[in-house]
Amino acid sequence: MAHAQHIEVAQLSITEWLRAGFREIQEKLARRRMYRQTVRELNTLSARELADLGLHRSMVRRVAYEAAYGA
């Protein structure tokens, strides 16, 4: 016999909804800034300095993405 469950969804006020949306946008912008800053800083390093860190120039964007978004 099938059993149905009643699930209540909390309703957000328009103010709470806007605040949540604004926070999400702020977080996304902060992560994007971190990504861009990391790429910029790693690109200023010489090939020798990158090698000392165990990196190749082709890895800069991936490492920056992992730093900002954690993948």
Secondary structure by P-SEA (a helix, b strand, c coil): cbbbbbbbbbbbcaaaaaaaaaaaaaaaaaaaaaaaaaaaaaaaccaaaaaaacccccaaaaaaaaaaccc
